[in-house]
Amino acid sequence: MAERTAQGKELFQTAVRDGTKLKETMPGQRDWETGGEKGPADAALPAQNGWKCHRCGRVNPSHTGSCGCGTTRRESELGLAVPEGMDLEFAAAQRIQACKDLLDAGAITQEEFDQKKARLLRLSQNQTSLCGKDKIIMNILEQIKNRSSYRGRYQPTPVPREDLVKIMEAGLAAPSGCNKQTTSLIAVDDPQVLDRLKGVIDPPVASSAPAAICVLTREIAAYRDRCFHVQDYSAAIENMLLAICALGYESCWYEGHITDEDRIGRKMADILGVPREYELVCFLPIGKAARELRPSPPKKPFSERAWFNGFGKGAQS
């Protein structure tokens, strides 16, 4: 493998020195690794309004440029799901070597190889500036702008405990008024307990979700007898929604439905053995989407809700 990687790296460097002509399209190509008729670019794009992430399998709306897991649409279309810690140039070198092996085996033509190599080179060169800190910043902003609530069916695939821990850690890292840390969390991945919780939610929601996080709060005075528990748990929930998206899952913020006069939240809290001084205020289902995601609902124009140096003033103020 080390020899193969070194050859790929050398091939990449040679291609850059030779000034390979970059081509924009790659119609009718066969897959690099299987030799099949359907390439990664085809596999990455579902038939309707979206694209599938090559790394985590999440189906993203067609208007988004990157997945919540950090993979860009361009990477996905080329089947270039770059592992953590590996830069795009190195990953492209490995893909180029795989293409070279297919060429040597007669599975693809020289023209096909040149086209594939050109696209890989263009990808790695165009994205070099987005590696490291810049790419992390871009991915965070993309997640914030493109995350949306999911109310469809979920796949039955269990959510690993380590992912639930990461999501809860993100929630607990949120700011809280005077650091009173009024928010607590309970992850539920036991199917029987989850079914009992879903059974008291009427009308039902997220009945197919394989896991969930219940958000608890306590009213603790923080400053001059004022309590900021609502702000505290709201910040925690937003952090968790972004973490859920980043890990390739979907969710929805259910609060009003379970804190209404019928006190569904208290019924859920009793099932979980929650003491009376805590209130269960939110139910976050977690799982992989079983249907294609819809585009986020449109927001009002920036200029209608955000201004500079005064109400209603434009960017030139």
Order of alpha helices (4+ residues) and beta strands (2+ residues): alpha-alpha-beta-beta-alpha-alpha-alpha-alpha-alpha-beta-alpha-beta-beta-beta-alpha-alpha-beta-alpha
